[in-house]
Amino acid sequence: MTRIAENISLVLEQIQRFERQYAREPGAVKLLAVSKQQHAESLRCAHAAGLVDFGENYLQEAEEKIAALADLPLIWHFIGPIQSNKTRGIAAHFDWVHSVDREKIARRLDEQRDPALGRLNVCVQINLSEESTKSGTALADCRSLCATVSTLPNLCLRGLMAIPAPLTDFDSQRQSFHQLAAEFTALAAVHPTMDTLSMGMSNDYEAAIAEGSTLVRIGTALFGARSRSQ
Ligand SMILES: *Cc1c(COP(=O)(O)O)cnc(C)c1O
């Protein structure tokens, strides 16, 4: 379990190094620990090592961990594909959702969010590679989806998220993140609540930080390889 603490300090050092290298403000990039398929005890270790933001993809698995870790002041982010029948649980148990990709889901989350919990923070997920198998709204449709989210009283439009097609070459990684960053800049000029550009995972977070990411979603580099690939 000290391995998790070591990995966290390595990744945090890397983030700081990339912030300096690409002329980002110190502290501009937040680390979201992607804890899907990890046991609650591993999250406890990550929290002891200083992390508070955790990302989960599967509602049922997440609800079990959220209950098991209710004694810790954690911030929960839902980052997986959203089926309509999952919106109620997401609205009840999460602080953030990064994967809103259609109006129907946004409206359901808004209706089902208890106003006493405060607004649910929302990033709109964009499908950069336009692969039909991947979730996310097409770049061409994201402006109208952001406009809708911004009018819903129990949601707060915070930003954009994308999972680009896996590329190993650094310049190609930068190119896809650059597209998302350009869209983010244009939208944030219209929607002042937008402050979050959720991009970058274990294999491409340097390119994401170079292109303006404000939140990297890291699983493998913190917790090691997962048993099932997701
Ligand atoms: C699994 C996952 C990650 C983390 O991926 P790693 O390569 O393990 O860092 C980030 N974002 C989303 C949406 C994921 O599903």
The ligand as an ORCA input file, in Angstrom:
! r2SCAN-3c Opt
* xyz 0 1
  C     -10.286      4.267    -16.794
  C     -10.435      5.695    -17.134
  C      -9.387      6.607    -16.911
  C      -8.034      6.223    -16.353
  O      -7.296      5.525    -17.289
  P      -5.763      5.089    -16.962
  O      -5.227      4.801    -18.307
  O      -5.864      3.886    -16.090
  O      -5.101      6.224    -16.295
  C      -9.624      7.948    -17.194
  N     -10.804      8.373    -17.681
  C     -11.820      7.523    -17.915
  C     -13.096      8.068    -18.437
  C     -11.664      6.165    -17.672
  O     -12.683      5.338    -17.927
*
